[in-house]
């Protein structure tokens, strides 16, 4: 004998972003966006389906307790916060939504009972429908804005007075950061005109760093120049080379933050360590800015390459963000904005890239054969040879990689 469902035990406890409330009634409003096209001398219209309209949820909520006024204030404050959150309705369960409107309905208020009218919309896509070029431009804008927040943090962190070794540490760490850029300039294949201009800038910064650190008004200009030089060097390099060079600098263990708490012994020793860490942070973020711009310029060959690059980008930036303290929230937002811009760009570009497939045969065949067999295009034989690093195009290995159509 089948037992009837006990509805009271299967209803969800209502809440939004973890803040609970009770529900008097709720509604789920949705529709299809249908455009009706009618034509002369034709009886049947053409119905164009533009997709589903945004799904909305209208909720009449209430709180009832001795602390109803505080509970209602908590619900309203939560609805006013930025970003999406989980809405739980009694018969619907969890939904990712954003709160559109919230209103306290005083006509229904009673002693210990406060009514609220809430409107939610289901969360949509993570980014707008924009082109890859527009998203790439957002990367460059985010990299441009990062130096402002970085300058404030550097100027407020560096201790340029006191014991000589404290100041010397600030100067030495800054010179090391500038030297790292010189290594990139001399070690990579950089456009000659760019290399010449940046060599002069590096020399001036190297020679003037000590005087700039001693002058409070000039201290904040050091990060601006380091970030600017790094970005300029990246502009003058092949994107693929810049991704490798600046990625290595950003993840260099010698300039990373200490893994755990460190005991420095004296206040002066701690100040010297902070000076070193501040200069290292400038170099890492400058490298990340140049790395991000190189990623936005690189030509990706396939979807897997884009996915790998996106994963590397997320790890590099996440490691830097974890080391930024809560007191430097503006810098955290600036670095996070670069990361988000790069991830959005790569996520869009990946959609247009072909996946890689594995091809296997029982004998070796020429690349021309496979280009015709796979693509009906013999001009793509060179692509197969390059992708698989084949010594001679007449002898493709029995198993190799190829782009899907």
C-alpha positions as CSV (number, residue, x, y, z in Angstrom):
1,X,0.0,0.0,0.0
2,X,1.5,3.3,-1.1
3,X,1.8,6.0,1.6
4,X,0.8,9.6,0.8
5,X,3.6,12.1,0.6
6,X,4.1,14.2,3.8
7,X,4.5,17.6,2.2
8,X,5.4,19.4,5.4
9,X,8.6,17.3,5.6
10,X,9.7,17.9,2.0
11,X,9.4,21.7,1.9
12,X,12.6,23.7,1.9
13,X,13.3,26.4,4.5
14,X,13.3,29.7,2.6
15,X,16.4,31.9,2.5
16,X,18.5,34.3,0.4
17,X,22.3,34.2,0.6
18,X,21.8,32.2,3.8
19,X,19.5,34.7,5.5
20,X,16.2,32.9,6.4
21,X,12.6,34.1,6.2
22,X,9.2,32.7,5.8
23,X,7.1,32.7,2.6
24,X,3.5,33.6,2.4
25,X,3.3,33.1,-1.4
26,X,5.7,33.0,-4.3
27,X,5.4,33.0,-8.1
28,X,7.6,31.9,-11.0
29,X,7.3,34.1,-14.1
30,X,8.8,33.1,-17.4
31,X,8.1,33.2,-21.2
32,X,9.5,32.7,-24.6
33,X,10.5,35.7,-26.6
34,X,8.6,35.2,-29.8
35,X,8.6,37.7,-32.6
36,X,5.7,37.4,-35.0
37,X,6.5,38.3,-38.7
38,X,3.5,38.8,-41.0
39,X,3.8,39.1,-44.7
40,X,1.5,40.5,-47.5
41,X,-0.6,37.9,-49.3
42,X,0.4,35.2,-46.9
43,X,-1.9,33.6,-44.4
44,X,0.7,31.9,-42.2
45,X,3.0,34.1,-40.1
46,X,6.6,33.3,-39.4
47,X,7.3,33.0,-35.6
48,X,10.9,33.8,-34.7
49,X,12.0,32.3,-31.3
50,X,14.6,34.6,-29.7
51,X,15.0,32.4,-26.7
52,X,13.6,32.4,-23.2
53,X,12.8,35.6,-21.4
54,X,14.6,36.2,-18.1
55,X,13.0,34.0,-15.4
56,X,11.7,36.1,-12.4
57,X,10.6,35.1,-9.0
58,X,8.1,37.2,-7.0
59,X,8.1,36.4,-3.3
60,X,5.9,37.7,-0.5
61,X,8.0,37.0,2.5
62,X,7.8,37.7,6.2
63,X,9.7,37.4,9.5
64,X,7.9,36.7,12.8
65,X,9.6,36.7,16.1
66,X,10.5,39.0,19.1
67,X,13.4,40.2,16.9
68,X,11.3,40.7,13.7
69,X,12.6,44.2,13.2
70,X,16.2,43.1,13.2
71,X,15.4,40.0,11.1
72,X,13.7,42.2,8.5
73,X,16.7,44.6,8.4
74,X,19.0,41.6,7.8
75,X,16.9,40.4,4.9
76,X,16.8,43.9,3.3
77,X,20.5,44.4,3.8
78,X,21.2,41.1,2.1
79,X,19.0,41.9,-0.8
80,X,20.9,45.2,-1.3
81,X,24.3,43.5,-1.5
82,X,26.1,43.2,-4.9
83,X,26.2,39.9,-6.9
84,X,24.3,36.7,-7.3
85,X,23.3,34.4,-4.4
86,X,21.3,31.3,-3.7
87,X,17.6,31.8,-3.2
88,X,15.7,28.9,-1.6
89,X,12.0,28.7,-1.9
90,X,9.8,26.1,-0.1
91,X,8.7,24.1,-3.2
92,X,11.4,25.1,-5.7
93,X,14.7,24.5,-3.8
94,X,18.0,26.4,-4.5
95,X,18.2,28.8,-7.4
96,X,21.0,31.2,-8.3
97,X,19.5,34.6,-8.6
98,X,20.0,38.3,-8.1
99,X,17.6,40.5,-6.2
100,X,15.9,43.1,-8.4
101,X,13.7,44.9,-5.9
102,X,12.8,44.7,-2.2
103,X,10.1,46.5,-0.3
104,X,8.8,46.4,3.2
105,X,5.0,46.1,3.1
106,X,3.9,48.1,6.2
107,X,0.2,47.5,5.5
108,X,0.7,43.9,6.6
109,X,2.8,44.6,9.6
110,X,1.7,43.3,13.0
111,X,3.4,43.2,16.4
112,X,6.3,40.8,15.8
113,X,5.3,40.3,12.2
114,X,6.9,42.2,9.3
115,X,6.1,41.6,5.6
116,X,8.4,42.0,2.7
117,X,7.8,42.1,-1.1
118,X,10.9,40.7,-3.0
119,X,11.6,40.3,-6.7
120,X,14.4,38.1,-8.0
121,X,15.8,37.3,-11.5
122,X,17.6,34.1,-12.4
123,X,21.3,34.6,-12.8
124,X,22.4,34.7,-16.5
125,X,25.7,34.5,-18.5
126,X,29.0,35.5,-16.8
127,X,29.7,38.1,-19.5
128,X,28.0,40.2,-22.1
129,X,27.8,39.2,-25.7
130,X,30.9,41.0,-26.9
131,X,33.6,40.2,-29.4
132,X,37.1,38.8,-28.5
133,X,38.6,42.1,-29.6
134,X,36.5,44.0,-27.1
135,X,37.4,41.6,-24.3
136,X,41.1,41.9,-25.2
137,X,40.8,45.6,-24.9
138,X,39.5,45.2,-21.4
139,X,42.7,43.3,-20.5
140,X,44.8,46.3,-21.6
141,X,42.6,48.7,-19.6
142,X,42.8,46.6,-16.5
143,X,46.6,46.4,-16.8
144,X,46.8,50.2,-17.2
145,X,44.8,50.8,-14.0
146,X,46.8,48.4,-11.8
147,X,49.8,50.6,-11.5
148,X,47.8,53.3,-9.6
149,X,46.8,51.0,-6.8
150,X,50.2,49.4,-6.8
151,X,51.9,52.8,-6.3
152,X,49.7,53.6,-3.3
153,X,50.6,50.3,-1.6
154,X,54.3,50.7,-2.4
155,X,54.5,54.2,-1.1
156,X,52.7,53.4,2.1
157,X,54.7,50.2,2.8
158,X,58.3,51.1,2.0
159,X,60.3,52.4,5.0
160,X,62.7,55.0,3.7
161,X,64.1,56.2,7.0
162,X,65.8,54.7,10.1
163,X,68.6,52.3,10.0
164,X,70.9,52.3,7.0
165,X,70.3,48.6,6.2
166,X,66.5,49.2,6.1
167,X,66.9,51.8,3.4
168,X,69.6,49.8,1.6
169,X,67.2,46.9,1.4
170,X,64.6,49.0,-0.3
171,X,67.1,50.3,-2.7
172,X,68.6,46.9,-3.4
173,X,65.3,45.2,-3.9
174,X,64.2,47.9,-6.3
175,X,67.5,47.6,-8.3
176,X,66.9,43.8,-8.4
177,X,63.4,44.4,-9.9
178,X,64.8,46.7,-12.5
179,X,67.6,44.2,-13.3
180,X,65.0,41.5,-13.9
181,X,63.5,43.7,-16.6
182,X,66.9,44.2,-18.1
183,X,67.4,40.4,-18.2
184,X,64.1,40.1,-20.2
185,X,65.2,43.0,-22.5
186,X,68.6,41.4,-23.3
187,X,67.4,37.8,-23.3
188,X,64.5,38.0,-25.6
189,X,64.0,38.8,-29.2
190,X,62.7,42.4,-28.8
191,X,62.0,44.9,-31.5
192,X,65.2,47.1,-31.8
193,X,63.4,50.4,-31.5
194,X,61.5,49.2,-28.4
195,X,64.7,47.8,-26.9
196,X,66.6,51.0,-27.3
197,X,63.9,53.2,-25.7
198,X,63.4,50.8,-22.8
199,X,67.2,50.4,-22.2
200,X,67.4,54.2,-21.6
201,X,64.4,54.1,-19.2
202,X,65.9,51.1,-17.3
203,X,69.2,52.9,-17.0
204,X,67.6,56.1,-15.7
205,X,65.5,54.2,-13.2
206,X,68.5,52.1,-12.1
207,X,70.7,55.2,-11.6
208,X,68.0,57.2,-9.9
209,X,66.3,54.6,-7.7
210,X,68.2,55.5,-4.5
211,X,67.3,59.2,-4.8
212,X,63.7,58.4,-5.6
213,X,63.4,56.2,-2.5
214,X,64.8,59.0,-0.4
215,X,62.2,61.4,-1.7
216,X,58.7,60.7,-0.5
217,X,57.1,62.6,-3.4
218,X,59.0,60.4,-6.0
219,X,58.6,57.1,-4.2
220,X,55.2,56.3,-5.7
221,X,56.6,56.8,-9.2
222,X,58.8,53.7,-9.0
223,X,56.0,51.1,-9.4
224,X,54.5,53.2,-12.3
225,X,57.8,53.1,-14.2
226,X,58.4,49.4,-13.5
227,X,54.9,48.4,-14.7
228,X,55.2,50.7,-17.7
229,X,58.6,49.3,-18.7
230,X,57.4,45.7,-18.3
231,X,54.3,46.4,-20.5
232,X,56.5,48.1,-23.1
233,X,58.9,45.2,-23.3
234,X,56.0,42.8,-23.7
235,X,54.7,45.0,-26.6
236,X,58.0,44.6,-28.3
237,X,58.2,40.8,-28.0
238,X,56.5,38.1,-29.9
239,X,53.4,37.3,-27.7
240,X,54.4,33.6,-27.2
241,X,57.8,34.7,-26.0
242,X,56.4,37.3,-23.7
243,X,53.9,34.8,-22.1
244,X,56.9,32.5,-21.2
245,X,59.3,35.3,-20.1
246,X,56.9,37.2,-17.9
247,X,55.2,34.0,-16.6
248,X,58.6,32.9,-15.3
249,X,59.2,36.2,-13.6
250,X,55.7,36.2,-12.0
251,X,56.3,32.8,-10.5
252,X,60.0,33.0,-9.7
253,X,60.4,31.4,-6.2
254,X,63.1,34.0,-5.1
255,X,60.6,36.8,-5.2
256,X,57.6,35.0,-3.9
257,X,56.1,35.8,-0.5
258,X,57.2,33.7,2.5
259,X,55.1,30.6,2.8
260,X,54.3,31.1,6.4
261,X,54.9,33.5,9.3
262,X,58.5,34.7,9.8
263,X,60.2,36.0,12.9
264,X,62.5,38.9,12.0
265,X,63.9,39.6,15.5
266,X,63.8,43.4,15.6
267,X,61.5,46.1,14.2
268,X,64.3,47.2,11.8
269,X,64.7,43.7,10.4
270,X,61.0,43.5,9.9
271,X,61.0,46.9,8.1
272,X,63.8,45.7,5.9
273,X,61.9,42.6,5.0
274,X,58.8,44.6,4.2
275,X,60.9,46.8,1.9
276,X,62.1,43.7,0.0
277,X,58.7,42.2,-0.2
278,X,57.2,45.5,-1.5
279,X,59.7,45.7,-4.3
280,X,59.2,42.0,-5.1
281,X,55.4,42.6,-5.2
282,X,55.9,45.4,-7.7
283,X,58.0,43.2,-10.0
284,X,55.5,40.3,-9.8
285,X,52.4,42.5,-10.6
286,X,54.3,44.3,-13.3
287,X,55.2,40.8,-14.8
288,X,51.5,39.7,-14.5
289,X,50.3,42.9,-16.3
290,X,52.7,42.2,-19.2
291,X,51.8,38.5,-19.1
292,X,48.1,39.3,-19.3
293,X,48.6,41.6,-22.3
294,X,50.7,39.0,-24.1
295,X,48.0,36.5,-23.5
296,X,45.5,38.9,-25.2
297,X,47.8,39.1,-28.2
298,X,48.8,35.4,-28.6
299,X,47.4,33.4,-31.4
300,X,46.1,30.1,-30.0
301,X,46.2,27.1,-32.3
302,X,43.6,24.9,-30.6
303,X,41.1,24.6,-27.8
304,X,43.3,22.6,-25.5
305,X,46.0,25.2,-25.7
306,X,43.5,27.9,-24.7
307,X,42.3,25.8,-21.8
308,X,45.8,25.2,-20.6
309,X,46.7,28.9,-20.9
310,X,43.5,29.9,-19.0
311,X,44.4,27.4,-16.2
312,X,47.9,28.8,-15.9
313,X,46.5,32.4,-15.8
314,X,44.1,31.6,-13.0
315,X,46.8,29.9,-10.9
316,X,49.3,32.8,-11.4
317,X,46.9,35.5,-10.4
318,X,45.3,33.5,-7.6
319,X,48.7,33.0,-6.0
320,X,49.3,36.8,-6.1
321,X,45.8,37.6,-4.8
322,X,46.2,35.3,-1.8
323,X,49.3,37.3,-0.7
324,X,47.5,40.7,-0.8
325,X,46.3,41.7,2.7
326,X,42.8,43.0,3.5
327,X,44.3,46.4,4.1
328,X,45.2,46.6,0.4
329,X,41.7,46.0,-0.9
330,X,42.1,48.4,-3.9
331,X,45.2,46.6,-5.1
332,X,43.3,43.3,-4.7
333,X,40.5,44.6,-6.8
334,X,42.9,45.9,-9.5
335,X,44.8,42.6,-9.8
336,X,41.5,40.7,-9.7
337,X,40.2,42.9,-12.5
338,X,43.2,41.9,-14.7
339,X,42.6,38.2,-13.9
340,X,38.9,38.4,-14.7
341,X,39.5,40.3,-17.9
342,X,42.0,37.6,-19.1
343,X,39.7,34.8,-18.1
344,X,36.7,36.3,-19.9
345,X,38.8,36.9,-23.0
346,X,40.2,33.3,-23.1
347,X,36.7,31.9,-22.3
348,X,35.3,33.7,-25.3
349,X,38.2,32.8,-27.7
350,X,38.2,29.2,-26.7
351,X,34.6,28.8,-28.1
352,X,35.9,29.5,-31.6
353,X,38.9,27.2,-31.4
354,X,38.9,23.7,-32.8
355,X,39.5,20.8,-30.4
356,X,42.4,18.4,-30.9
357,X,41.8,14.8,-32.0
358,X,44.0,11.8,-31.9
359,X,44.4,10.0,-35.3
360,X,45.7,6.4,-35.4
361,X,46.4,4.2,-38.4
362,X,48.1,0.8,-39.0
363,X,50.8,2.2,-41.2
364,X,52.7,5.4,-41.9
365,X,51.3,7.7,-44.6
366,X,52.4,11.1,-46.1
367,X,51.0,14.3,-44.6
368,X,49.4,15.1,-48.0
369,X,47.3,12.0,-47.7
370,X,46.1,12.8,-44.2
371,X,45.4,16.5,-45.1
372,X,43.1,15.4,-47.9
373,X,41.6,12.5,-45.8
374,X,40.9,14.7,-42.8
375,X,40.2,18.1,-44.3
376,X,39.8,17.7,-48.1
377,X,42.5,20.3,-48.2
378,X,46.1,19.3,-49.1
379,X,47.4,22.8,-48.1
380,X,47.0,21.8,-44.5
381,X,49.7,19.1,-44.7
382,X,52.2,21.6,-43.3
383,X,50.0,22.1,-40.2
384,X,50.1,18.4,-39.5
385,X,53.8,18.3,-39.9
386,X,54.4,21.3,-37.6
387,X,52.0,20.1,-34.9
388,X,53.6,16.7,-34.6
389,X,57.2,17.8,-35.3
390,X,57.5,15.3,-38.1
391,X,61.1,15.0,-39.6
392,X,59.9,14.3,-43.1
393,X,56.3,15.1,-44.4
394,X,56.3,11.8,-46.4
395,X,56.4,9.8,-43.2
396,X,53.7,10.7,-40.7
397,X,53.7,8.5,-37.6
398,X,50.9,5.9,-37.3
399,X,49.5,7.9,-34.3
400,X,49.4,11.7,-34.3
401,X,47.4,14.8,-33.3
402,X,45.3,16.9,-35.7
403,X,42.8,19.7,-35.3
404,X,39.2,18.8,-35.7
405,X,37.5,20.4,-38.7
